[in-house]
Amino acid sequence: MGVARVLAPKRGDAVDDIENHPDLTDAKWLRGAERRARRAARRSRPRKPGPRLSRLVIPTVLVAFAGALFLLYRVGSVPLPDAAPTTAPAPPPTSARPDPTTIESTGHVDLTHPFADTPAANWATTIPVPAATAVGGFTAAQVTAAYQAVQRTSTESRLDPQVTVHHDTAPFIATLATGVKLPDANGWVTKIADGYQLLPVPPRVDGSMTSSVDDRGRLVVHTNFVYVYAFQPASHEAPGTPWDIVSVVHENADYTMVDGKPWPSNSKAYFYSMNCDLARQDQLAPQYSGSGAGGTSTEKPEAYFDPKHPIDVGQGC
């Protein structure tokens, strides 16, 4: 309800009969006056302070910034202040055995070039045939033919996978003179032990041949060759040194020539960096597979690659 303010008459002024004023007796006018008074009263009331734009924008920006910072932290782009450093989780273990020729090397041996850090790095993959000279009653051409025949025999005995991997001595026997009967051909050939594989890298060989004439006037070819073989490692990790997977066979052999073909007459050999137990069974396996390395402990591994090394090593297998 509006309140009419009444002005007090000044002294000496005449006092009107205000209650009888025509406006105050007009009902329509009174209702309008009452509505105007209510609106005026509402407008005069103090308003409650509402949220200002700045009060809404600042928290919104802070929330958005915090969310972006948390997202960057989760993906690893930006570390949170004072956050402890984290390490990547280790990959789950696996029992699968990867191809050792394609795995990343964790040791010091390149499995695609296993001989790289050994004296055999630049050795040949075939038996070398030296230049021949005449000896005794034999011409240089005859000596050359004898060397080539012994080359075939040595290749079959030490380098042919049919013999070395599949243990079939027939190719070796076929190169020998007719009538040769070896009670045990195993001592003349290399046999890779069952359960072990060579890397897909050819064996290497170094050495020489010489010739002489025996007391019966027969031509004899003397061979002195060192053969090296590279085995697949035992696990998915590359070996730390070549000696873990590279095995050595050093052989001195004599072949008497009969009708142009070799007749085995004498052979001595030593093995190095291999399984001694299997070597006693005329089988070659890498050092990691069992006991013993062969050779003496006072010499460096490289010494056993030298064709000039004495064949009697004194220790080992």
ROVONU-632965 format. One record per residue (C-alpha): residue number from 1; x, y, z. Coordinates in nm, 3 decimals, always signed. Layout:
% residues N
+------+---------+---------+---------+
! resi !       u !       v !       w !
+------+---------+---------+---------+
!  NUM !       X !       Y !       Z !
...
+------+---------+---------+---------+
***
This chain:
% residues 317
+------+---------+---------+---------+
! resi !       u !       v !       w !
+------+---------+---------+---------+
!    1 !  +0.000 !  +0.000 !  +0.000 !
!    2 !  +0.141 !  +0.341 !  -0.096 !
!    3 !  +0.173 !  +0.616 !  +0.163 !
!    4 !  +0.060 !  +0.968 !  +0.073 !
!    5 !  +0.285 !  +1.233 !  +0.204 !
!    6 !  +0.096 !  +1.537 !  +0.343 !
!    7 !  +0.256 !  +1.877 !  +0.351 !
!    8 !  +0.177 !  +2.073 !  +0.664 !
!    9 !  +0.019 !  +2.416 !  +0.593 !
!   10 !  +0.229 !  +2.716 !  +0.666 !
!   11 !  +0.129 !  +2.944 !  +0.942 !
!   12 !  -0.151 !  +3.177 !  +0.821 !
!   13 !  -0.250 !  +2.958 !  +0.531 !
!   14 !  -0.607 !  +2.839 !  +0.507 !
!   15 !  -0.661 !  +2.469 !  +0.583 !
!   16 !  -0.850 !  +2.285 !  +0.307 !
!   17 !  -1.073 !  +1.991 !  +0.364 !
!   18 !  -0.834 !  +1.741 !  +0.196 !
!   19 !  -1.042 !  +1.437 !  +0.271 !
!   20 !  -1.312 !  +1.584 !  +0.047 !
!   21 !  -1.074 !  +1.639 !  -0.247 !
!   22 !  -1.240 !  +1.506 !  -0.564 !
!   23 !  -0.937 !  +1.286 !  -0.653 !
!   24 !  -0.950 !  +1.112 !  -0.321 !
!   25 !  -1.308 !  +1.020 !  -0.369 !
!   26 !  -1.252 !  +0.884 !  -0.727 !
!   27 !  -1.221 !  +0.504 !  -0.693 !
!   28 !  -1.058 !  +0.458 !  -1.036 !
!   29 !  -0.799 !  +0.719 !  -0.962 !
!   30 !  -0.726 !  +0.563 !  -0.624 !
!   31 !  -0.665 !  +0.217 !  -0.780 !
!   32 !  -0.423 !  +0.368 !  -1.033 !
!   33 !  -0.244 !  +0.561 !  -0.764 !
!   34 !  -0.209 !  +0.246 !  -0.559 !
!   35 !  -0.054 !  +0.058 !  -0.858 !
!   36 !  +0.189 !  +0.343 !  -0.923 !
!   37 !  +0.291 !  +0.350 !  -0.559 !
!   38 !  +0.361 !  -0.027 !  -0.558 !
!   39 !  +0.578 !  -0.003 !  -0.869 !
!   40 !  +0.770 !  +0.284 !  -0.717 !
!   41 !  +0.821 !  +0.086 !  -0.399 !
!   42 !  +0.955 !  -0.213 !  -0.591 !
!   43 !  +1.196 !  +0.001 !  -0.786 !
!   44 !  +1.320 !  +0.161 !  -0.468 !
!   45 !  +1.408 !  -0.175 !  -0.303 !
!   46 !  +1.787 !  -0.257 !  -0.294 !
!   47 !  +1.877 !  -0.538 !  -0.538 !
!   48 !  +2.081 !  -0.844 !  -0.441 !
!   49 !  +2.417 !  -0.840 !  -0.615 !
!   50 !  +2.424 !  -1.087 !  -0.908 !
!   51 !  +2.727 !  -1.274 !  -1.048 !
!   52 !  +2.950 !  -1.056 !  -1.252 !
!   53 !  +3.103 !  -1.173 !  -1.577 !
!   54 !  +3.457 !  -1.167 !  -1.436 !
!   55 !  +3.352 !  -1.389 !  -1.146 !
!   56 !  +3.230 !  -1.652 !  -1.393 !
!   57 !  +3.507 !  -1.628 !  -1.656 !
!   58 !  +3.810 !  -1.657 !  -1.424 !
!   59 !  +3.708 !  -1.990 !  -1.257 !
!   60 !  +3.609 !  -2.128 !  -1.597 !
!   61 !  +3.953 !  -2.045 !  -1.743 !
!   62 !  +4.131 !  -2.196 !  -1.443 !
!   63 !  +3.933 !  -2.518 !  -1.469 !
!   64 !  +4.006 !  -2.547 !  -1.843 !
!   65 !  +4.378 !  -2.483 !  -1.788 !
!   66 !  +4.398 !  -2.745 !  -1.512 !
!   67 !  +4.223 !  -2.998 !  -1.735 !
!   68 !  +4.464 !  -2.935 !  -2.023 !
!   69 !  +4.765 !  -2.962 !  -1.792 !
!   70 !  +4.640 !  -3.294 !  -1.653 !
!   71 !  +4.585 !  -3.428 !  -2.006 !
!   72 !  +4.940 !  -3.335 !  -2.111 !
!   73 !  +5.077 !  -3.499 !  -1.798 !
!   74 !  +4.894 !  -3.823 !  -1.874 !
!   75 !  +5.039 !  -3.844 !  -2.224 !
!   76 !  +5.386 !  -3.756 !  -2.097 !
!   77 !  +5.437 !  -3.423 !  -2.275 !
!   78 !  +5.458 !  -3.200 !  -1.968 !
!   79 !  +5.549 !  -3.319 !  -1.617 !
!   80 !  +5.355 !  -3.175 !  -1.328 !
!   81 !  +5.560 !  -2.960 !  -1.089 !
!   82 !  +5.741 !  -3.164 !  -0.824 !
!   83 !  +5.621 !  -3.485 !  -0.989 !
!   84 !  +5.847 !  -3.781 !  -0.933 !
!   85 !  +6.014 !  -3.911 !  -1.252 !
!   86 !  +5.855 !  -4.219 !  -1.393 !
!   87 !  +6.007 !  -4.502 !  -1.594 !
!   88 !  +5.847 !  -4.695 !  -1.876 !
!   89 !  +5.707 !  -5.031 !  -1.768 !
!   90 !  +5.918 !  -5.330 !  -1.868 !
!   91 !  +5.779 !  -5.540 !  -2.153 !
!   92 !  +5.613 !  -5.861 !  -2.046 !
!   93 !  +5.838 !  -6.168 !  -2.061 !
!   94 !  +5.799 !  -6.400 !  -2.353 !
!   95 !  +5.884 !  -6.763 !  -2.400 !
!   96 !  +5.907 !  -6.729 !  -2.777 !
!   97 !  +6.249 !  -6.790 !  -2.929 !
!   98 !  +6.307 !  -6.538 !  -3.208 !
!   99 !  +6.527 !  -6.596 !  -3.509 !
!  100 !  +6.878 !  -6.514 !  -3.379 !
!  101 !  +6.977 !  -6.374 !  -3.718 !
!  102 !  +6.714 !  -6.101 !  -3.705 !
!  103 !  +6.702 !  -6.005 !  -3.340 !
!  104 !  +6.861 !  -5.693 !  -3.209 !
!  105 !  +7.202 !  -5.776 !  -3.073 !
!  106 !  +7.240 !  -5.721 !  -2.699 !
!  107 !  +7.596 !  -5.855 !  -2.681 !
!  108 !  +7.906 !  -5.777 !  -2.881 !
!  109 !  +7.868 !  -6.026 !  -3.166 !
!  110 !  +7.699 !  -5.944 !  -3.493 !
!  111 !  +7.519 !  -6.268 !  -3.574 !
!  112 !  +7.522 !  -6.186 !  -3.944 !
!  113 !  +7.903 !  -6.158 !  -3.928 !
!  114 !  +8.000 !  -6.387 !  -3.638 !
!  115 !  +8.365 !  -6.411 !  -3.742 !
!  116 !  +8.414 !  -6.033 !  -3.763 !
!  117 !  +8.607 !  -6.003 !  -3.436 !
!  118 !  +8.811 !  -6.320 !  -3.482 !
!  119 !  +9.120 !  -6.401 !  -3.691 !
!  120 !  +8.883 !  -6.577 !  -3.933 !
!  121 !  +8.714 !  -6.251 !  -4.039 !
!  122 !  +8.867 !  -6.261 !  -4.387 !
!  123 !  +8.923 !  -6.632 !  -4.427 !
!  124 !  +8.804 !  -6.823 !  -4.731 !
!  125 !  +8.493 !  -7.041 !  -4.743 !
!  126 !  +8.665 !  -7.297 !  -4.968 !
!  127 !  +8.977 !  -7.509 !  -4.926 !
!  128 !  +9.273 !  -7.319 !  -5.073 !
!  129 !  +9.493 !  -7.496 !  -5.328 !
!  130 !  +9.854 !  -7.374 !  -5.337 !
!  131 ! +10.069 !  -7.341 !  -5.645 !
!  132 ! +10.244 !  -7.670 !  -5.706 !
!  133 ! +10.600 !  -7.753 !  -5.792 !
!  134 ! +10.754 !  -8.081 !  -5.902 !
!  135 ! +10.856 !  -8.317 !  -5.621 !
!  136 ! +11.052 !  -8.639 !  -5.656 !
!  137 ! +10.952 !  -8.802 !  -5.981 !
!  138 ! +10.618 !  -8.615 !  -5.993 !
!  139 ! +10.560 !  -8.315 !  -6.215 !
!  140 ! +10.400 !  -7.991 !  -6.104 !
!  141 ! +10.087 !  -8.088 !  -6.296 !
!  142 ! +10.067 !  -8.421 !  -6.110 !
!  143 ! +10.113 !  -8.247 !  -5.777 !
!  144 !  +9.845 !  -7.995 !  -5.870 !
!  145 !  +9.603 !  -8.278 !  -5.952 !
!  146 !  +9.684 !  -8.440 !  -5.616 !
!  147 !  +9.618 !  -8.112 !  -5.437 !
!  148 !  +9.282 !  -8.076 !  -5.610 !
!  149 !  +9.184 !  -8.433 !  -5.519 !
!  150 !  +9.270 !  -8.370 !  -5.153 !
!  151 !  +9.081 !  -8.041 !  -5.170 !
!  152 !  +8.764 !  -8.233 !  -5.264 !
!  153 !  +8.822 !  -8.481 !  -4.982 !
!  154 !  +8.881 !  -8.206 !  -4.724 !
!  155 !  +8.576 !  -8.014 !  -4.846 !
!  156 !  +8.352 !  -8.318 !  -4.806 !
!  157 !  +8.491 !  -8.406 !  -4.466 !
!  158 !  +8.472 !  -8.061 !  -4.304 !
!  159 !  +8.248 !  -7.830 !  -4.507 !
!  160 !  +7.975 !  -8.028 !  -4.686 !
!  161 !  +7.644 !  -7.996 !  -4.491 !
!  162 !  +7.548 !  -8.346 !  -4.606 !
!  163 !  +7.834 !  -8.472 !  -4.392 !
!  164 !  +7.862 !  -8.208 !  -4.120 !
!  165 !  +7.491 !  -8.152 !  -4.052 !
!  166 !  +7.324 !  -8.473 !  -4.172 !
!  167 !  +7.607 !  -8.704 !  -4.061 !
!  168 !  +7.622 !  -8.887 !  -4.392 !
!  169 !  +7.986 !  -8.987 !  -4.456 !
!  170 !  +7.916 !  -9.129 !  -4.804 !
!  171 !  +8.021 !  -8.809 !  -4.990 !
!  172 !  +8.352 !  -8.815 !  -4.805 !
!  173 !  +8.413 !  -9.186 !  -4.867 !
!  174 !  +8.338 !  -9.139 !  -5.236 !
!  175 !  +8.642 !  -8.912 !  -5.278 !
!  176 !  +8.887 !  -9.171 !  -5.144 !
!  177 !  +9.092 !  -9.428 !  -5.329 !
!  178 !  +8.926 !  -9.756 !  -5.415 !
!  179 !  +8.971 ! -10.016 !  -5.145 !
!  180 !  +8.999 !  -9.774 !  -4.853 !
!  181 !  +8.824 !  -9.914 !  -4.549 !
!  182 !  +8.813 !  -9.681 !  -4.256 !
!  183 !  +8.717 !  -9.858 !  -3.934 !
!  184 !  +8.575 !  -9.528 !  -3.808 !
!  185 !  +8.527 !  -9.240 !  -4.048 !
!  186 !  +8.399 !  -9.014 !  -3.769 !
!  187 !  +8.750 !  -8.909 !  -3.674 !
!  188 !  +8.806 !  -8.772 !  -4.023 !
!  189 !  +8.492 !  -8.561 !  -4.055 !
!  190 !  +8.312 !  -8.284 !  -3.870 !
!  191 !  +7.971 !  -8.375 !  -3.732 !
!  192 !  +7.758 !  -8.100 !  -3.583 !
!  193 !  +7.602 !  -8.237 !  -3.265 !
!  194 !  +7.230 !  -8.308 !  -3.276 !
!  195 !  +7.021 !  -8.028 !  -3.131 !
!  196 !  +7.258 !  -7.749 !  -3.238 !
!  197 !  +7.240 !  -7.539 !  -3.550 !
!  198 !  +7.493 !  -7.338 !  -3.739 !
!  199 !  +7.417 !  -6.978 !  -3.825 !
!  200 !  +7.336 !  -6.927 !  -4.195 !
!  201 !  +7.700 !  -6.828 !  -4.250 !
!  202 !  +7.945 !  -7.065 !  -4.425 !
!  203 !  +8.230 !  -7.205 !  -4.215 !
!  204 !  +8.568 !  -7.048 !  -4.276 !
!  205 !  +8.901 !  -7.219 !  -4.342 !
!  206 !  +9.267 !  -7.126 !  -4.354 !
!  207 !  +9.586 !  -7.322 !  -4.398 !
!  208 !  +9.795 !  -7.489 !  -4.661 !
!  209 !  +9.901 !  -7.810 !  -4.836 !
!  210 ! +10.247 !  -7.944 !  -4.899 !
!  211 ! +10.372 !  -8.260 !  -5.068 !
!  212 ! +10.648 !  -8.515 !  -5.038 !
!  213 ! +10.741 !  -8.863 !  -5.154 !
!  214 ! +10.738 !  -9.153 !  -4.906 !
!  215 ! +10.994 !  -9.433 !  -4.883 !
!  216 ! +10.798 !  -9.636 !  -5.135 !
!  217 ! +10.807 !  -9.359 !  -5.392 !
!  218 ! +10.442 !  -9.257 !  -5.350 !
!  219 ! +10.321 !  -8.899 !  -5.355 !
!  220 ! +10.190 !  -8.784 !  -5.016 !
!  221 !  +9.987 !  -8.466 !  -4.959 !
!  222 ! +10.008 !  -8.309 !  -4.615 !
!  223 !  +9.724 !  -8.079 !  -4.508 !
!  224 !  +9.727 !  -7.826 !  -4.228 !
!  225 !  +9.390 !  -7.652 !  -4.203 !
!  226 !  +9.195 !  -7.467 !  -3.936 !
!  227 !  +8.817 !  -7.475 !  -3.973 !
!  228 !  +8.582 !  -7.247 !  -3.779 !
!  229 !  +8.206 !  -7.287 !  -3.737 !
!  230 !  +7.952 !  -7.034 !  -3.605 !
!  231 !  +7.660 !  -7.170 !  -3.404 !
!  232 !  +7.325 !  -7.016 !  -3.331 !
!  233 !  +7.322 !  -6.881 !  -2.973 !
!  234 !  +7.131 !  -7.053 !  -2.699 !
!  235 !  +6.881 !  -6.771 !  -2.641 !
!  236 !  +6.736 !  -6.460 !  -2.802 !
!  237 !  +7.031 !  -6.258 !  -2.673 !
!  238 !  +7.345 !  -6.228 !  -2.880 !
!  239 !  +7.658 !  -6.366 !  -2.709 !
!  240 !  +7.906 !  -6.140 !  -2.537 !
!  241 !  +8.211 !  -6.278 !  -2.721 !
!  242 !  +8.264 !  -6.481 !  -3.040 !
!  243 !  +8.412 !  -6.764 !  -2.836 !
!  244 !  +8.066 !  -6.843 !  -2.702 !
!  245 !  +7.944 !  -6.956 !  -3.045 !
!  246 !  +8.251 !  -6.996 !  -3.269 !
!  247 !  +8.419 !  -7.338 !  -3.253 !
!  248 !  +8.759 !  -7.430 !  -3.397 !
!  249 !  +8.886 !  -7.755 !  -3.549 !
!  250 !  +9.258 !  -7.763 !  -3.633 !
!  251 !  +9.357 !  -8.073 !  -3.830 !
!  252 !  +9.685 !  -8.211 !  -3.969 !
!  253 !  +9.613 !  -8.494 !  -4.212 !
!  254 !  +9.826 !  -8.698 !  -4.455 !
!  255 !  +9.688 !  -8.853 !  -4.773 !
!  256 !  +9.887 !  -9.098 !  -4.981 !
!  257 !  +9.792 !  -9.080 !  -5.348 !
!  258 !  +9.681 !  -9.411 !  -5.494 !
!  259 !  +9.567 !  -9.412 !  -5.856 !
!  260 !  +9.515 !  -9.037 !  -5.834 !
!  261 !  +9.294 !  -9.050 !  -5.525 !
!  262 !  +9.367 !  -8.986 !  -5.158 !
!  263 !  +9.424 !  -9.270 !  -4.915 !
!  264 !  +9.399 !  -9.142 !  -4.555 !
!  265 !  +9.709 !  -9.244 !  -4.365 !
!  266 !  +9.742 !  -9.017 !  -4.064 !
!  267 !  +9.538 !  -8.749 !  -3.884 !
!  268 !  +9.571 !  -8.543 !  -3.567 !
!  269 !  +9.350 !  -8.258 !  -3.455 !
!  270 !  +9.253 !  -8.034 !  -3.167 !
!  271 !  +8.928 !  -7.856 !  -3.095 !
!  272 !  +8.883 !  -7.520 !  -2.930 !
!  273 !  +8.580 !  -7.339 !  -2.785 !
!  274 !  +8.345 !  -7.635 !  -2.789 !
!  275 !  +8.170 !  -7.894 !  -2.573 !
!  276 !  +8.439 !  -8.141 !  -2.461 !
!  277 !  +8.193 !  -8.414 !  -2.367 !
!  278 !  +8.043 !  -8.417 !  -2.717 !
!  279 !  +8.385 !  -8.377 !  -2.880 !
!  280 !  +8.487 !  -8.709 !  -2.726 !
!  281 !  +8.197 !  -8.857 !  -2.920 !
!  282 !  +8.328 !  -8.697 !  -3.243 !
!  283 !  +8.053 !  -8.436 !  -3.242 !
!  284 !  +8.101 !  -8.062 !  -3.248 !
!  285 !  +7.889 !  -7.831 !  -3.032 !
!  286 !  +7.946 !  -7.472 !  -2.913 !
!  287 !  +8.111 !  -7.390 !  -2.584 !
!  288 !  +7.788 !  -7.265 !  -2.421 !
!  289 !  +7.639 !  -7.613 !  -2.455 !
!  290 !  +7.861 !  -7.789 !  -2.205 !
!  291 !  +8.190 !  -7.823 !  -2.023 !
!  292 !  +8.530 !  -7.730 !  -2.148 !
!  293 !  +8.676 !  -7.503 !  -2.410 !
!  294 !  +8.979 !  -7.701 !  -2.519 !
!  295 !  +9.332 !  -7.575 !  -2.537 !
!  296 !  +9.545 !  -7.431 !  -2.261 !
!  297 !  +9.435 !  -7.153 !  -2.030 !
!  298 !  +9.757 !  -6.953 !  -2.077 !
!  299 !  +9.698 !  -6.863 !  -2.442 !
!  300 !  +9.460 !  -6.613 !  -2.591 !
!  301 !  +9.170 !  -6.751 !  -2.797 !
!  302 !  +9.317 !  -6.606 !  -3.114 !
!  303 !  +9.618 !  -6.835 !  -3.084 !
!  304 !  +9.411 !  -7.143 !  -3.168 !
!  305 !  +9.313 !  -6.996 !  -3.505 !
!  306 !  +9.674 !  -6.999 !  -3.620 !
!  307 !  +9.757 !  -7.292 !  -3.854 !
!  308 ! +10.111 !  -7.273 !  -3.714 !
!  309 !  +9.991 !  -7.353 !  -3.364 !
!  310 ! +10.122 !  -7.692 !  -3.244 !
!  311 !  +9.863 !  -7.962 !  -3.294 !
!  312 !  +9.943 !  -8.108 !  -2.952 !
!  313 !  +9.792 !  -7.848 !  -2.721 !
!  314 !  +9.864 !  -8.047 !  -2.406 !
!  315 !  +9.526 !  -7.978 !  -2.242 !
!  316 !  +9.163 !  -7.977 !  -2.334 !
!  317 !  +8.987 !  -8.229 !  -2.553 !
+------+---------+---------+---------+
***
